[in-house]
Structures are given as C-alpha cells and as structure tokens.
Amino acid sequence: MYKTTTQHLNYHFKTLANLMAKATPARSGDYLAGVAASNNLERVAAQYVLADVPLKQFLIEPLVPYETDEVTRLIIDDHDITAFAAISPTTVGDFRDWLLSEDATTEKLSALAPGLTPEMVAAVSKIMRIQDLILVSKKCRVITKFRNTLGLENRIATRLQPNHPTDNAAGVAASIIDGLLYGCGDAVIGINPATDNLEATASLLHLLNDVIERYKIPTQACILAHVTTTLKAIEQKIPVDLVFQSIAGTQKANESFGINLKLLDEAHEAALSLNRGTVGNNCMYFETGQGSALSANAHHGLDQQTCEARAYAVARKFKPLLVNTVVGFIGPEYLYDGKQIIRAGLEDHFCGKLLGLPMGCDICYTNHAEADQDDMDMLLSTFAMAGGNFIMGVPGADDVMLNYQSTSFHDALYLRQLLGLRPAPEFEQWLIEHQIFNKHNQLRSINTIPDIFKASVEQISA
C-alpha cells in the first residue's frame, strides 16, 4: 500500500502499478482503461508518493507477473545489477535530480542503460516537465550502423516513406526520387505494403534493392511486413536488409501481433546471417506506440505509457538499427489532442534513449484527433532539440496509403537549417557527390534534376 495525505485528504494506492497509473499526466487512453487519476489533486498526490519510491522496488514488485509474462521475465532476467549499482540506493525523485545534474554525462548514461528497467524510466518520466525530458534525452547518445552511421551528435536522419495505396512501382519510385532530392532516406527507405503477403513484399524488396544498388546509396531498405512474411522472403533469398516488426510491452499484446520473443530471435539470427550491412550489423527495425496493449485488452491494468516503455525492453534485446514510436497513429481514444501527443512523443524518446535505444518518432496524428500540423511542428522542433535519431519523410506529410498525417521531406530541411543538423555522414557525402547538397549541407536548386536521376525521371514521366 502506498499512501499520502494532501489538503486533509487521504490517498491510498493499492499497488505500484496503481500508483504509476495515477501519477501519469492525463491522457485519454488511461481514462478509457479506468486507471487514470480522478483529478489533478490525486495525480499530484501520486507523483509525490512515486518520487519517494526506491528504484529497487521495481525489481521486487513486477508490474506484470513474472510467471505469466515473458516480457517481465526478460526485464528481470536481463537486468544488469553491476550497472545498476551506481544508482541502486536512490529513489525515483533522487534519480530525477541526478539525471538533471551536470554529473549525469553522456558516458555515465550509456554505462547506466543496462542497469535500468523500463518501469524505472517510466516512473521518473512521470515527475518530469517537458524541458526535463528534452534536457536529459539530449545527453543520451545511441549510435547504430548498417550501411551508414546513425545517431551521431548534431545529426538527424529520415525514413523516406514512399507508401502507395496499390504498391504501384512507378508511384513508389517517383516518391523515392522526390525524397532523395530533398536529402531524405538515410535512416531507411521503408515502405508499408498495401498488401502483406510474400508476393507484394518480394516485389517491393527487389525494387528498393535495385534503387539502392543502381545509385549506390549508402542506406538500407525495409518493407514493413509482418516478421513471418520477411522470414519467408529470407528463405527464398530475396534481398532483405532490415527485419521489421511492431512490438508491445506485454506477452499478451505481442501475441495479438502474432509474435513472441522466440520468433523475433529467429528473425534476428536470419537477418544477421545475410551479412548485408557494410559498416555494421544492426539489422532490426521496431515500431511501437502508446495504446497498443490497451487496444488488445492486454495492458494488465497498467497505464499506457508504462506499457510502452516495457516494449523497449523487447527492442533492446535485439540491438536494433531503428526504434520508432508512431506516437499519434492509434488515434484520439489513446492520445486525445496535440498536447497529449507532444508529451507522449517526448516521453517515449526519453525512456527509449535512457534504456539505450536508437529512438525515432513518427510525428503524426489521425484526422479525427484534436490536433493539427501546428502541434506537429511543436513536437518536431522539441524532438530534434532533444537529440532524436530520426523522423519520417512522407510526400506532402500526407500518407495516402495509411491515411494519416506525418512529417514531410521539407521538415527535415527545416530542422537542419534551424539547428544546424546534418544527415548520416556516409549519406551526406553521397548527397554532396551527386550535387543534391552543396558542401555547406544546403539543398541545391530543386528546379534542376541532378544528372544521376535524369534518366529515371524521364522514364517515370513516360
């Protein structure tokens, strides 16, 4: 039992999970689940109590039972006690104070990451302001490699997302060239297939492989099909760079996605065996999002942000190249408006980075949410200030296949101009060599097609 008295009112929180949920900043998904604080006074009371909880308590009191949940077993069994020793005597509040101090350097945060559990970082995020989340995240640096190097300081990458409602090859190719001409695509050229089957996946994988090889682009391709589809593609020797899968923070939620840790391990080993990376072997790409466990009725009474953080334990096991929180995609039932989406995106980035993950963000919303592009500009700017690894590049910021609003090719240019950020170094050099960028990391005239693309543009136009 966790309790406190505020303004002559007694507050009792039956379990650590209950306390965590009540301490969470307001969001529609937690109200939908019936776990949110009843009002701001109860929320603040819970935050006061949570600040005094020892970090060790999260190892003693699992929020989802160890015996019935393989994600909990992963979190507990893989916990690095030696790395945790540096902060083991502290409370959640003490941990917040240390994270914000100058003593919490990039090197110390990297060494600490294996000693942190998702519940610990979720807890501390609940008692932090947005500026706190940004400041600490900025100090975290997570570098991954496949055909280029991602996550370096003062750089931000983009996933070029050329989705098409019918997977039409010419339409996809046109969007790819458009994105490359704006300097997008260093994180990955990644397509959500309109149809998740082997035939469609194979066709798109061959298309992306041909583009990358033809233009000698130092980047990687991914078709965001189900992991079982990608495994079949690997078995048939179809060119696969990255293996994708959506993941969640409980065993039951992952089962609703048709996956478990054993299957992900099989896919990871299969991708490693291809040895297609040139500068590294981080070959997994995971996507997450607050509300996925609740939408599957698999949240075990936890708040959605804590469930989201637990998904990062699954991702961390497989040393991914990319982890992407698709923050506003599920809809207003889970994150009602721009305010909730902005907070959630920065929380996710903070928690993932503290746990040692290469975090990106699909800065997005659905058309029935109380949000607009101004809200996305706020999240886009603060996410880049916080040192995010990558964002999305969608033609016109409007995904015509998935029917949601994201960020455009121009948005990456805005961030690079505003904050002096650059693409991945290998990709940047390619952009300069082919006169897409000049040596000052500035886009050349968009009215002139670089020689490398002239034949392709003429072919697509015909």
C-alpha positions as CSV (number, residue, x, y, z in Angstrom):
1,M,0.0,0.0,0.0
2,Y,1.3,3.5,-1.0
3,K,-0.4,6.5,0.6
4,T,-0.2,10.2,1.4
5,T,-2.3,13.0,2.9
6,T,-2.9,16.2,0.9
7,Q,-5.2,19.0,2.0
8,H,-6.7,16.8,4.7
9,L,-7.5,14.2,2.0
10,N,-6.1,10.7,2.3
11,Y,-4.9,9.0,-0.8
12,H,-4.2,5.2,-1.0
13,F,-2.7,3.4,-3.9
14,K,-3.0,-0.3,-3.6
15,T,-0.1,-1.4,-5.8
16,L,2.9,0.1,-7.5
17,A,1.1,-0.4,-10.9
18,N,-1.9,1.6,-9.5
19,L,0.5,4.3,-8.2
20,M,2.2,4.6,-11.6
21,A,-1.1,4.9,-13.4
22,K,-2.4,7.6,-11.1
23,A,0.9,9.6,-11.4
24,T,0.7,9.7,-15.2
25,P,0.0,13.0,-16.9
26,A,-3.6,13.0,-18.2
27,R,-4.3,11.1,-21.4
28,S,-7.5,9.7,-22.9
29,G,-6.3,6.1,-23.1
30,D,-5.8,5.8,-19.4
31,Y,-9.3,7.2,-18.8
32,L,-10.6,4.7,-21.3
33,A,-8.9,1.9,-19.3
34,G,-10.2,3.2,-16.0
35,V,-6.7,3.6,-14.4
36,A,-6.2,7.4,-14.6
37,A,-6.2,9.8,-11.6
38,S,-9.7,11.1,-10.9
39,N,-8.5,14.7,-10.9
40,N,-5.3,16.7,-10.8
41,L,-5.1,16.7,-7.0
42,E,-5.0,12.9,-6.9
43,R,-2.4,13.0,-9.8
44,V,-0.1,15.3,-7.9
45,A,-0.5,13.2,-4.7
46,A,0.5,10.1,-6.6
47,Q,3.5,11.9,-8.1
48,Y,4.7,12.9,-4.6
49,V,4.4,9.3,-3.4
50,L,6.1,8.0,-6.5
51,A,9.0,10.3,-6.1
52,D,9.8,8.6,-2.7
53,V,9.7,5.0,-4.1
54,P,13.1,3.4,-4.1
55,L,14.3,2.3,-7.5
56,K,14.9,-1.2,-6.1
57,Q,11.2,-1.6,-5.5
58,F,10.7,-2.1,-9.3
59,L,12.9,-5.2,-9.1
60,I,10.9,-6.5,-6.1
61,E,7.4,-5.8,-7.3
62,P,7.0,-6.6,-11.0
63,L,4.0,-4.8,-12.5
64,V,3.0,-7.8,-14.6
65,P,3.5,-11.2,-13.0
66,Y,6.9,-12.9,-13.7
67,E,5.3,-16.3,-14.0
68,T,2.8,-15.4,-16.8
69,D,4.6,-12.8,-18.9
70,E,7.8,-13.3,-20.9
71,V,8.4,-9.6,-21.2
72,T,8.6,-9.4,-17.4
73,R,11.0,-12.3,-17.4
74,L,13.1,-10.6,-20.0
75,I,13.2,-7.4,-18.0
76,I,14.2,-9.2,-14.7
77,D,16.5,-11.8,-16.1
78,D,18.5,-9.4,-18.3
79,H,18.8,-6.7,-15.6
80,D,22.5,-5.7,-15.2
81,I,22.9,-5.5,-11.4
82,T,26.5,-4.2,-11.8
83,A,25.4,-1.3,-14.0
84,F,22.5,-0.6,-11.6
85,A,24.8,-0.4,-8.5
86,A,25.6,3.3,-9.2
87,I,22.0,4.4,-8.5
88,S,20.6,1.4,-6.5
89,P,20.3,3.4,-3.2
90,T,18.2,6.2,-4.8
91,T,14.5,6.9,-5.1
92,V,12.6,7.9,-8.2
93,G,12.9,11.6,-7.1
94,D,16.6,11.3,-6.4
95,F,17.1,9.7,-9.8
96,R,15.3,12.7,-11.5
97,D,17.6,15.1,-9.6
98,W,20.7,13.2,-10.7
99,L,19.6,13.0,-14.3
100,L,19.2,16.8,-14.5
101,S,22.6,17.4,-12.8
102,E,25.8,18.0,-14.7
103,D,27.2,14.8,-13.2
104,A,24.9,12.8,-15.5
105,T,27.1,12.8,-18.5
106,T,26.6,11.1,-21.8
107,E,29.3,8.5,-20.9
108,K,27.6,7.8,-17.5
109,L,24.2,7.5,-19.0
110,S,25.4,5.0,-21.6
111,A,27.1,2.9,-18.9
112,L,23.9,3.0,-16.8
113,A,21.5,1.9,-19.5
114,P,21.7,-1.9,-19.0
115,G,21.0,-1.3,-15.3
116,L,17.7,0.4,-15.9
117,T,14.4,-1.3,-16.3
118,P,11.5,0.2,-18.4
119,E,9.4,0.7,-15.2
120,M,12.2,2.8,-13.6
121,V,12.5,5.1,-16.6
122,A,8.7,5.3,-17.0
123,A,8.4,6.3,-13.3
124,V,10.9,9.1,-13.5
125,S,9.4,10.5,-16.7
126,K,6.1,10.9,-14.8
127,I,7.6,13.5,-12.5
128,M,9.4,15.5,-15.2
129,R,8.4,18.5,-17.1
130,I,8.8,18.6,-20.9
131,Q,12.0,20.7,-20.6
132,D,13.4,18.0,-18.3
133,L,12.6,15.3,-20.8
134,I,14.4,17.3,-23.5
135,L,17.5,18.1,-21.5
136,V,18.1,14.5,-20.3
137,S,17.4,13.0,-23.7
138,K,19.8,15.4,-25.4
139,K,22.6,13.9,-23.2
140,C,21.9,10.4,-24.3
141,R,23.7,9.2,-27.4
142,V,22.8,5.9,-29.1
143,I,24.8,5.1,-32.3
144,T,23.8,2.3,-34.7
145,K,25.2,1.1,-38.0
146,F,24.2,-0.9,-41.1
147,R,25.2,0.8,-44.4
148,N,25.7,4.2,-42.7
149,T,26.1,5.5,-39.2
150,L,23.1,6.8,-37.3
151,G,22.8,8.7,-34.0
152,L,25.9,10.8,-34.1
153,E,25.8,14.2,-32.4
154,N,24.4,17.1,-34.3
155,R,22.8,14.9,-36.9
156,I,19.3,13.8,-37.6
157,A,18.2,11.1,-40.1
158,T,15.0,10.5,-42.0
159,R,13.0,7.4,-43.0
160,L,11.9,8.0,-46.6
161,Q,8.3,6.6,-46.6
162,P,7.1,6.2,-50.2
163,N,3.9,4.3,-49.4
164,H,1.4,3.8,-52.3
165,P,-2.2,2.6,-52.0
166,T,-1.7,-0.1,-54.6
167,D,2.1,-0.7,-54.2
168,N,2.4,0.7,-57.8
169,A,6.1,0.5,-58.7
170,A,6.2,3.8,-60.7
171,G,4.4,5.6,-57.9
172,V,6.8,4.3,-55.3
173,A,9.8,5.1,-57.4
174,A,8.6,8.6,-58.0
175,S,8.2,9.2,-54.3
176,I,11.7,7.7,-53.6
177,I,13.4,10.1,-56.1
178,D,11.4,13.0,-54.7
179,G,12.6,12.2,-51.2
180,L,16.2,11.7,-52.2
181,L,16.2,15.1,-54.0
182,Y,15.3,16.7,-50.6
183,G,18.1,14.8,-48.8
184,C,15.8,12.2,-47.1
185,G,16.3,8.5,-46.7
186,D,19.4,8.0,-44.6
187,A,17.7,6.2,-41.7
188,V,15.9,3.8,-44.2
189,I,13.8,3.7,-47.3
190,G,10.9,2.0,-45.7
191,I,7.5,1.0,-47.2
192,N,4.3,-0.1,-45.5
193,P,3.0,-2.6,-48.1
194,A,-0.7,-2.2,-49.0
195,T,-0.9,-6.0,-49.0
196,D,1.1,-8.0,-46.5
197,N,1.9,-11.1,-48.5
198,L,5.1,-12.6,-49.8
199,E,4.5,-11.7,-53.5
200,A,3.9,-8.0,-52.7
201,T,6.8,-7.9,-50.2
202,A,9.2,-9.6,-52.6
203,S,8.3,-7.2,-55.4
204,L,8.9,-4.1,-53.2
205,L,12.1,-5.5,-51.8
206,H,13.5,-6.1,-55.3
207,L,12.5,-2.5,-56.2
208,L,14.3,-1.0,-53.3
209,N,17.3,-3.1,-53.7
210,D,17.6,-2.1,-57.4
211,V,17.3,1.6,-56.5
212,I,20.0,1.4,-53.7
213,E,22.4,-0.6,-55.9
214,R,21.8,1.4,-59.1
215,Y,22.5,4.7,-57.4
216,K,25.0,3.3,-54.9
217,I,23.1,4.9,-52.0
218,P,24.6,4.3,-48.5
219,T,21.3,3.4,-46.9
220,Q,19.1,0.4,-46.1
221,A,15.8,-0.8,-47.3
222,C,12.8,-2.2,-45.3
223,I,9.4,-3.5,-46.2
224,L,7.3,-3.2,-43.1
225,A,5.6,-6.5,-43.5
226,H,4.9,-9.0,-40.7
227,V,8.1,-10.7,-39.4
228,T,6.8,-14.1,-40.7
229,T,6.5,-12.7,-44.2
230,T,10.0,-11.3,-44.1
231,L,11.3,-14.7,-42.8
232,K,9.8,-16.3,-45.9
233,A,11.5,-13.7,-48.1
234,I,14.8,-14.5,-46.5
235,E,14.2,-18.2,-47.0
236,Q,13.7,-17.5,-50.7
237,K,16.9,-15.5,-50.9
238,I,15.0,-12.2,-51.7
239,P,17.2,-9.2,-50.7
240,V,16.3,-8.2,-47.1
241,D,18.3,-5.5,-45.3
242,L,16.2,-4.9,-42.1
243,V,13.6,-7.1,-40.5
244,F,10.6,-5.1,-39.2
245,Q,8.0,-5.8,-36.6
246,S,5.6,-3.9,-34.4
247,I,6.1,-4.8,-30.8
248,A,4.3,-4.1,-27.4
249,G,5.1,-4.3,-23.7
250,T,3.3,-7.4,-22.6
251,Q,3.3,-11.0,-23.8
252,K,-0.4,-11.0,-24.4
253,A,-0.2,-7.8,-26.5
254,N,2.7,-9.3,-28.6
255,E,0.6,-12.4,-29.1
256,S,-2.1,-10.2,-30.6
257,F,0.6,-9.2,-33.1
258,G,1.3,-12.8,-33.8
259,I,4.8,-12.7,-32.3
260,N,6.8,-13.8,-29.3
261,L,10.5,-13.5,-28.3
262,K,11.4,-16.8,-29.8
263,L,10.1,-15.7,-33.2
264,L,11.9,-12.4,-33.0
265,D,15.1,-14.2,-32.1
266,E,14.8,-16.4,-35.1
267,A,14.2,-13.4,-37.4
268,H,17.2,-11.6,-35.9
269,E,19.5,-14.6,-36.5
270,A,18.2,-14.9,-40.0
271,A,18.9,-11.3,-40.8
272,L,22.4,-11.4,-39.3
273,S,23.2,-14.5,-41.4
274,L,22.7,-12.4,-44.6
275,N,25.5,-10.1,-43.6
276,R,24.3,-7.3,-45.9
277,G,25.5,-4.4,-43.8
278,T,28.7,-2.7,-44.8
279,V,29.6,-0.6,-41.7
280,G,27.7,-2.5,-39.0
281,N,25.2,-5.3,-38.3
282,N,22.2,-3.6,-36.5
283,C,19.5,-5.2,-38.7
284,M,16.2,-4.9,-36.9
285,Y,13.6,-2.1,-37.1
286,F,10.8,-1.9,-34.5
287,E,7.8,0.3,-34.2
288,T,5.8,0.9,-31.1
289,G,3.0,3.3,-29.8
290,Q,1.2,4.2,-26.7
291,G,-2.1,2.4,-26.5
292,S,-1.3,-0.8,-28.4
293,A,-1.5,-3.0,-25.3
294,L,-4.8,-1.4,-24.3
295,S,-6.3,-1.8,-27.8
296,A,-5.5,-5.5,-27.5
297,N,-7.0,-5.7,-23.9
298,A,-3.6,-6.8,-22.9
299,H,-2.4,-4.0,-20.6
300,H,-2.9,-5.8,-17.2
301,G,-4.2,-2.7,-15.6
302,L,-1.1,-0.6,-16.4
303,D,-1.1,2.9,-17.8
304,Q,-0.3,3.0,-21.5
305,Q,3.0,4.9,-21.1
306,T,4.4,2.3,-18.8
307,C,3.3,-0.4,-21.2
308,E,5.0,1.5,-24.0
309,A,8.3,1.6,-22.0
310,R,8.2,-2.1,-21.5
311,A,8.1,-2.6,-25.2
312,Y,11.6,-1.0,-25.3
313,A,12.9,-4.0,-23.3
314,V,11.8,-6.2,-26.2
315,A,13.5,-3.9,-28.7
316,R,16.7,-3.6,-26.6
317,K,17.3,-7.4,-26.6
318,F,17.8,-7.4,-30.4
319,K,20.2,-4.4,-30.8
320,P,18.1,-2.7,-33.5
321,L,19.2,-0.1,-36.0
322,L,15.9,1.8,-35.5
323,V,13.1,2.1,-33.0
324,N,10.2,4.3,-33.9
325,T,7.4,5.5,-31.7
326,V,4.4,6.1,-34.0
327,V,3.1,8.4,-31.4
328,G,-0.3,9.7,-32.7
329,F,-1.2,6.9,-35.1
330,I,-3.6,4.9,-33.0
331,G,-6.0,7.8,-32.5
332,P,-7.7,10.2,-30.0
333,E,-9.0,7.3,-28.0
334,Y,-5.5,7.0,-26.6
335,L,-3.9,10.4,-27.2
336,Y,-6.7,12.9,-27.5
337,D,-5.1,16.1,-28.7
338,G,-1.9,17.8,-29.7
339,K,-0.9,18.4,-26.0
340,Q,-1.1,14.7,-25.2
341,I,0.6,13.7,-28.4
342,I,3.5,16.1,-27.8
343,R,4.0,14.9,-24.2
344,A,3.8,11.3,-25.2
345,G,6.4,11.6,-28.0
346,L,8.9,13.2,-25.8
347,E,8.3,10.7,-23.0
348,D,8.8,7.8,-25.4
349,H,12.0,9.3,-26.7
350,F,13.3,9.9,-23.2
351,C,12.5,6.4,-22.0
352,G,13.9,4.7,-25.0
353,K,17.1,6.7,-25.0
354,L,17.7,6.1,-21.3
355,L,17.4,2.4,-22.0
356,G,20.0,2.6,-24.8
357,L,17.8,2.6,-27.9
358,P,18.1,4.5,-31.2
359,M,14.8,6.3,-31.0
360,G,13.0,8.0,-33.8
361,C,9.5,9.4,-33.8
362,D,6.7,9.3,-36.4
363,I,5.4,12.8,-35.5
364,C,1.8,12.2,-36.6
365,Y,-1.9,12.3,-35.9
366,T,-5.1,10.9,-37.4
367,N,-7.7,13.2,-39.0
368,H,-10.2,12.7,-36.2
369,A,-7.8,13.8,-33.4
370,E,-7.9,17.3,-31.9
371,A,-4.5,18.1,-33.4
372,D,-3.1,19.8,-36.5
373,Q,0.2,20.5,-38.2
374,D,1.0,23.3,-35.8
375,D,1.0,20.7,-33.0
376,M,3.3,18.5,-35.1
377,D,5.7,21.4,-35.7
378,M,6.0,21.8,-31.9
379,L,6.7,18.1,-31.4
380,L,9.0,18.1,-34.4
381,S,11.1,21.0,-33.1
382,T,11.3,19.8,-29.5
383,F,12.1,16.2,-30.6
384,A,15.0,17.5,-32.7
385,M,16.2,19.7,-29.7
386,A,16.1,16.5,-27.6
387,G,18.5,14.8,-29.9
388,G,16.1,12.4,-31.7
389,N,17.8,10.0,-34.1
390,F,15.3,10.2,-37.0
391,I,11.9,11.3,-38.2
392,M,9.7,10.4,-41.1
393,G,9.7,11.9,-44.6
394,V,6.3,11.4,-46.2
395,P,5.4,13.1,-49.5
396,G,3.4,16.2,-48.6
397,A,3.2,14.9,-45.0
398,D,0.1,13.0,-46.0
399,D,0.3,9.3,-46.2
400,V,-2.0,8.3,-49.0
401,M,-2.0,4.6,-48.1
402,L,-2.2,4.7,-44.3
403,N,-4.5,7.8,-44.3
404,Y,-2.8,9.8,-41.5
405,Q,-0.7,13.0,-41.3
406,S,3.0,12.9,-40.6
407,T,6.1,14.9,-41.4
408,S,7.3,15.9,-44.9
409,F,10.6,15.9,-46.8
410,H,10.7,19.7,-46.1
411,D,10.5,19.2,-42.4
412,A,14.0,17.6,-42.3
413,L,15.3,20.6,-44.2
414,Y,13.7,22.9,-41.7
415,L,15.4,21.1,-38.8
416,R,18.8,21.0,-40.5
417,Q,18.6,24.7,-41.3
418,L,17.3,25.8,-37.8
419,L,19.5,23.7,-35.6
420,G,22.5,23.0,-37.9
421,L,21.8,19.3,-38.0
422,R,23.2,17.1,-40.8
423,P,22.3,13.7,-42.3
424,A,24.3,10.5,-41.6
425,P,27.9,11.1,-42.7
426,E,28.0,8.5,-45.4
427,F,24.7,9.6,-46.9
428,E,25.7,13.2,-46.6
429,Q,28.8,12.6,-48.7
430,W,26.7,10.8,-51.3
431,L,24.3,13.8,-51.4
432,I,27.3,16.2,-52.0
433,E,28.9,13.9,-54.6
434,H,25.7,13.9,-56.7
435,Q,25.1,17.7,-56.3
436,I,21.9,17.3,-54.2
437,F,23.5,19.1,-51.3
438,N,26.4,21.5,-51.5
439,K,29.5,21.3,-49.3
440,H,27.7,23.5,-46.7
441,N,24.9,20.9,-46.2
442,Q,22.5,23.1,-48.1
443,L,20.0,21.9,-50.7
444,R,20.8,22.8,-54.3
445,S,18.2,24.2,-56.6
446,I,15.1,21.9,-56.7
447,N,14.5,23.2,-60.2
448,T,17.5,21.3,-61.5
449,I,17.5,17.5,-61.7
450,P,20.9,16.0,-60.8
451,D,22.5,14.0,-63.6
452,I,22.2,10.8,-61.6
453,F,18.4,10.9,-61.7
454,K,17.7,12.4,-65.2
455,A,17.2,9.1,-67.0
456,S,15.0,7.7,-64.2
457,V,12.8,10.9,-64.1
458,E,12.3,10.7,-67.8
459,Q,11.4,7.0,-67.6
460,I,8.8,7.6,-64.8
461,S,7.4,10.6,-66.7
462,A,7.0,8.5,-69.8
